[in-house]
Amino acid sequence: MLQIKQLQVLRDQKLLKYDFQLQQGKTLAVQGLSGVGKSTLLQVIAGFVAAEKGSVLWHGQSLLELPVEQRPVSYLFQQNNLFEHLSVIQNLMLGFADDTDQDQLLDKLVNAAIELQVDKQLEKKPTELSGGQRQRIAIIRTLLRPEPIILLDEPFAELDPTTRSLATQWVADIAKQQNKTILMVTHQSEDVQQLADEILQLQ
Ligand SMILES: Nc1ncnc2c1ncn2[C@@H]1O[C@H](COP(=O)(O)OP(=O)(O)OP(=O)(O)O)[C@@H](O)[C@H]1O
């Protein structure tokens, strides 16, 4: 269970407030007007922005004191974050423990790339990819990492409707298989219908 208890964040001289909980394995769509604090919520959970008050608990453990790299969180930023000097497949291989079986991992990543129709891009550098291809690679990277909490900030924004639907379904399948707990910022009602168990409407 992820519990956000009376969380307060000061941003741009505004006090943003959050209070909700989400069961493990569920997907929450975070919605609301531009500037209401959707990205800020993800940034606080991930540890990039500090809170004034309140708590963020994962299975009862407080996350706010933990440094970014120790939080059980995998985060897809609004500007998807790939290292430009590495190939796509090298980007995908980052962030797994040293004892991970490399052949199995490669298999898993290649299969995901085939499903999301970006397998031809694996040896390329991120700069050679279109926006939609980068976004699918970033989705694969974020979802297949080991962390149980997945934060997605407009993950499908650059995808055409067909590819978007493919990617949404893939995320739903992985989330179910791996019992991921997902917070997803989106403006699209199709994403909500396909993926979300619950909606948090920020005001
Ligand atoms: N890096 C920052 N430094 C200071 N204030 C910020 C920063 N990023 C956002 N803000 C402010 O925090 C508030 C919430 O912004 P946030 O990006 O969380 O909104 P959002 O709901 O995700 O918006 P959008 O839908 O436009 O992405 C806004 O008033 C914004 O101006």
The ligand as a MOL file (V3000), in Angstrom:
LIG
                    3D

  0  0  0     0  0            999 V3000
M  V30 BEGIN CTAB
M  V30 COUNTS 31 33 0 0 0
M  V30 BEGIN ATOM
M  V30 1 N 11.0440 23.5100 -11.0840 0
M  V30 2 C 10.1010 24.2590 -10.5210 0
M  V30 3 N 10.4340 25.2210 -9.6530 0
M  V30 4 C 9.4850 25.9990 -9.0580 0
M  V30 5 N 8.1720 25.8780 -9.2990 0
M  V30 6 C 7.7870 24.9330 -10.1520 0
M  V30 7 C 8.7190 24.0810 -10.8150 0
M  V30 8 N 8.0250 23.2230 -11.6060 0
M  V30 9 C 6.7310 23.5510 -11.4530 0
M  V30 10 N 6.5820 24.5690 -10.5920 0
M  V30 11 C 5.3060 25.1880 -10.1610 0
M  V30 12 O 4.6210 24.2290 -9.3570 0
M  V30 13 C 3.2340 24.2410 -9.6390 0
M  V30 14 C 2.8000 22.8260 -10.0440 0
M  V30 15 O 3.4660 22.4680 -11.2480 0
M  V30 16 P 3.3890 20.9960 -11.8510 0
M  V30 17 O 4.4380 20.9080 -12.9320 0
M  V30 18 O 3.4400 20.0280 -10.7430 0
M  V30 19 O 1.9360 21.0120 -12.4800 0
M  V30 20 P 1.2290 19.9670 -13.4630 0
M  V30 21 O -0.1300 19.7650 -12.9190 0
M  V30 22 O 2.0880 18.7690 -13.6400 0
M  V30 23 O 1.1580 20.8070 -14.8230 0
M  V30 24 P 1.1960 20.3530 -16.3850 0
M  V30 25 O -0.0870 19.6410 -16.6580 0
M  V30 26 O 1.2700 21.6870 -17.0830 0
M  V30 27 O 2.4410 19.5320 -16.5830 0
M  V30 28 C 3.0210 25.2970 -10.7300 0
M  V30 29 O 2.5830 26.4810 -10.1160 0
M  V30 30 C 4.3950 25.4880 -11.3310 0
M  V30 31 O 4.5630 26.8020 -11.7920 0
M  V30 END ATOM
M  V30 BEGIN BOND
M  V30 1 1 1 2
M  V30 2 1 2 3
M  V30 3 2 2 7
M  V30 4 2 3 4
M  V30 5 1 4 5
M  V30 6 2 5 6
M  V30 7 1 6 7
M  V30 8 1 6 10
M  V30 9 1 7 8
M  V30 10 2 8 9
M  V30 11 1 9 10
M  V30 12 1 10 11
M  V30 13 1 11 12
M  V30 14 1 11 30
M  V30 15 1 12 13
M  V30 16 1 13 14
M  V30 17 1 13 28
M  V30 18 1 14 15
M  V30 19 1 15 16
M  V30 20 2 16 17
M  V30 21 1 16 18
M  V30 22 1 16 19
M  V30 23 1 19 20
M  V30 24 2 20 21
M  V30 25 1 20 22
M  V30 26 1 20 23
M  V30 27 1 23 24
M  V30 28 2 24 25
M  V30 29 1 24 26
M  V30 30 1 24 27
M  V30 31 1 28 29
M  V30 32 1 28 30
M  V30 33 1 30 31
M  V30 END BOND
M  V30 END CTAB
M  END
